[in-house]
Amino acid sequence: MTETVSFTAAIFVAAGFLQGFAGFGAGLLAVPLLLLRFDITVAVPVCVLASIVLNAQLCVSYRDALSWGRIMPLLLGSIPGLILGSLVLVHAPPVLTRSVLGGILVAYGLWGLWAKSATGMMGSPRPVYGYAAGMASGAMGAAFSANGPAAIVYVSLTDWPKNTIKGTLAGYFLANNVATLAAEAASGLLTLQVALAGMVGAAGIGLGGWMGVRACSRLGERDYRRAMFALLFLMGGNLLVDVMRHG
């Protein structure tokens, strides 16, 4: 029991640090590691519970840079995207869609790391681009539970400062986490085991998030962008490796 608690807490401290630092990535790190000890019906809801705490914390940390005017296009666009993604889930081969997404993220991450024109090339985006990114995020979330990449790519193309990027992502992810938690509750996934592990995860992710925010505050805008692109490259690479291993 003690070993499981320590294992869970350590995972979420690391996941919280990653997202506190970069603005995303906690689930990417936490869920595969949690699956070493928990069933997926426990691991995913626990991660969602902890993520709500983390993203609420990040919204507070970046409250001065938080604008619902930037977040709402992403949220509203995700609604029709969910319908589109459901159709993709039914009709498109999962291996193909996941491979395409992984390839795009790898290529985009490399381009961002090496192209001088990558930083802020979209400037201050019009709302229509936010709706399009939200639609892509919703579609990816419905098709293969990956609603983050499109939103992350979108904000990386803006000229927003890092605190605005992180605040926008935190607000968007928080709204998605709450909606996901409601769906999981309706499905009966919020068991006592999930609640207990979620409390451990919330404590760990809160600590890690605080440390990540402090570490990021020492980073310049250019270095932060490079860290974003590097993580997008790793996300895509991880997806391609998973496709090759499991199909």
N, C-alpha and C positions, 0 to 999 in steps of 0.2 A: 504493500500500500504506500509506504513512505517513498519507495523507489519510483513508483508511478507518479506520485505528486511532484517529486523533484524533477523527473523526466519531463512532465507536462509544463511545469513552471519554466524550466530552462529553454524549452522550445519557444515558448511565448515571449520570453525576454529577448531572445534572438530575433523572432519575427517582429516584435514591437520596435526593436532598434532599427531594423531594416526599413519598416514603413515610416517610422518617425524621421529617419534620415532622408529617404527618397520620396516619400509620399505614397508609396504603393509597395506591394510585394509580400505582405505578411502571410496571406493565404498560400501563395506559391511556395513559401518555405515551410509553413506550419503543417499543412494537411498531409503531404507525403510522409513527414516524420511521425505525425500522430497515428498514421495507419500502421506503424510498426507495433503499436500497443492497443489500438482501438479499432473497432469495426467502423466502416465508412459512415454508417447511420449515427454514429457517435462523434466521429472526428469532425465531420462537416458542421453539424450544429454547434459544437463546442467552439470551432473557429469563428463561426458567425457571431456567437455571443461575445467572445473576446474582441472581435473586430468592431462591434458596436461601441464598446468601451473605448477602444483605441481611437476610432474616428471621431467620437464625441470629444475626446481629449484634444485631438489635433484641431478640431473646429474651434475649441476654446483657445488653444495656443496661437492660432492664426486668425483670430476673430477680426483683427483690424484689416486683414487682407481678404476676408470672406465676403463674397457677393453672390446672393441668390440669383441675381440677374445673369451671372455667368453659369450657374449650376442648372437653372430651370430648363434651358434649351436641351441640355444633356438628358435630363429626366423625362421631359415631354417627348423627345425624339425616341427614347427607348421603348415607349409603348407600342407604336407600330412595328418597331424592330423586333419585339418579342413575337409578334405574329409571323413576321418574315422568318425569324430563326426557327420557329416551330415547323414551318414548311420545309426548311433546309434539313432539319433533324429527321423528318419523315422521308424525304426524297433523295437527299445527297449522301453518298458514302462517307461515313465518319472519318475513315482514314484519309480520304481526299481533302475534306474540309480542314481537318487538323493539320495536315501536311502543308496546305496552302497558307494557313494562318502562321504556322511556325516559320515557313520560308520568308513570308513578308516581314515578320518581326526581326529575323536574323538580318535580312537585307537592310531594313530600315535602321536597325541599331548600328550596323557597320557604316552606313551612309552618314548617320548623325555623328559618329565618332570621327570621321575623316573629312566630311564636306564642311568647308567654312561657311557655306550658305545655309546650313541646317538651322542654326540658332535664330529663332524668331522670324522665319521666312514668311509666315502668314500675318505678321504684325498683330494688330488688335482685331481679332476676327469678328465678322458679322454673325448675328445670331443663327443664320441659316447653316453655317458650318457647325455650330453647336448641335443643332437638330440632326444634321447628317451624322455627326459623331455619336450622338445618343442613339440614333437608329442602328448604327453599326454595332454599338455596344450591346443594345438589347438583343439584336439578332445573334451575336456571339454568345451572349449569356444563355439564351434559350437553346441554341444549337449544341453548345458543348461547355456550358458553365464557365465561360471566360469573358465576363463583361468588361474587364478592366483594360485590355490592350488598346481598344479603339479610343477610349477616353484619354489614355495616357499619351498616345500618339498625337491626338488633337492638341492637348495642352503643351506638348513639347514643341509644336510648330508655332505657337504664339510668342509674342515678345513680353509676356507677363513675367514679372520677377518671381523668384523661386517661392516666396511666401504665398503669393497669389496662386501659383500652380498647386502648391500643397494644400492650401485652404479649399480650393475648388474641388480637388480630388477627394478630400476628406468629406466635404458636404455631399458630394455625389455618392461616394461609397457608403456613407452613413445611411442615406435614404434607401439605397439598395439593400443594405444589411437588415434594416428594419422590415422591409417588405419580404425579404427572404425568411427572416425569423418568424413572421406571421404565417407564411406558407408552411414552414416546418412545424409550427405549433398546431396548425389545422390538420397536418398529417400525422400527428401523434409522436413526433420525434423528440420532443422536449421532455425527456425522462429525468429521473432523479440523478442517474449517472451523468447525464449531460449537464445538469445544473451544477453538480459538485465540481466536475472537471472544468466547467465554464468559469466558476469562481476562481479556481486556481489560475486558469488561463488569463482571466481579466486582471488579476494582480500582477502576473508576470508581464503581460503585454503593456500594461500601464507604465511599469518601471522601464521596460525596454523602449517604449515610445518616448518617454521623457529624456532618456539618454540619447536617442537618435536625433531628437529635435536640437538638443544642445550641441551635438557633434556637427549637425548640418549648419548651425548658426556660424560656425567657423569657416564655412566653405564659401568661396566666391561664386558668382552667378555662372560663369563659364564652367567651372569645375563641377557645379551641380548638374548642369546640362549634360556634361560628359558622363557623369554617374548615371543619369536617367537612361541615356542611350546604351550604356554598357549593360544595365539591368534588362532593358528591352531585348537586347541581343541574347542574354542568358535565358530569358523567358522563352524566346523562340527556339533556342537550342534545346532547352529542356523538353519542349513540346515535340520537337522532331525526334529526340532520343526516345521519348515515351511511345511515339508512333512506331518506331523501329523495333522496340522491345515487345510491345503488346498488340500492335496492329490497330 
